[in-house]
Amino acid sequence: MTLTKKSGHLAWCALVALALARQKGDVLSPAQENLFLTRWLATALKQRRFSRDITPDIEWLLKQGRQLGVNAKLASKLNYLWRSCTGELSEQNDLFRLTYALETAKDMHWNYRLLGDREWSGRYAVALNTGVNGIYLSRSNLDVAFDDSGRQINQLTARLTGNVAGVMKLFDRCGWLAEPEGDASLPHLFTFIARQGEPGREV
């Protein structure tokens, strides 16, 4: 999805409409929430309420709502879109933005696992399926990657499989840079670097 101020405006309008519907008692369950947002998006598309630039955003959200139903979690996706476009997300600490990216990836049906040392490398390492959208972090590495204020202080490594280019865009929008590592013993290895408001910062 294209992330622009126009996309943020779309998300804001949809979330306000949903909040008003909840206040009126028209939306009382996740199923009603999905139905409301799907209809709202369909109407917005039909009536051309928003710029043609963000038609792909509306179409993508609409498709998600129709195909996945309640599991589309449209309100969460709209909230993410709004936060990303308004810059609110960039004001959060490194750990918050990483967690937000991981939760968003899970909402988009990515597999996410924390691996112990034995599962991470060596003869007992978990075998990764390159055809599956997956994010794998080392538990011991994650434990020492951040200080008490949620700022990255040590290198964070992850193993990514599946549509890696797509999930890298997601992490980028959340203020994280994923750089591939050429380690033959650990395929699909990436180094994550937080780039929170400090250009050229080195971890």
Phi, psi and omega in degrees: 000143178281131182256106180222174175298328179295321177294320178297321179295317177302309182299318180299314180299317180295317180292323177294316179300320179294317180298319179295320179295323177294317180299322181283349181086012180280338180237111185236356183214163177303323180294318178293325178297314180296317180297317180298310183293322178297315179294320181298315180294320179296319178294317180299321180291315183295319183272359180052050182290336186238166181303145178300335180304326185254014174305319178300325178297313182296316181297320180295313180297319180297317179297318178300312182299320182285322184277321187259347180062225181302326182292350178291334181048055184300322180298320179295318180295319178293321178296317177298316180299316181295313180299318182295322183281329184273349181088357181299322181296323183293344181277350181278164181285170186301314184294320178300314183291327176293313179299318180299317179296317181295318180294321178295318178299318178297321177298334180266018174069032170274143174281134178230127180222141170264125185252140173285173183301319181293326180281337186283316183211167180093188188293338181260011183300145178296131177281127183265140178263112185293344180273354182256135175289107185220146175234123184234125179243149175278124182299315182292326177293316180297324183298332183249007185279342185230151174271184185294340180267005178084016180265138179292127180238343178226160180301138178243124181246150179216158174245128185240137177228164178087223182280072185298320181300321180294315182287333176295324176296320179299312180297322179299318179295336178265012175083026179236136177256128178250114182250128181292142178251137181270060182257108184296330182283340178230083181295158178064027183271136179227147173258129180261129180234123177285136180235044183293098170056014181229082182305134177077008180294138178249136180273000000 
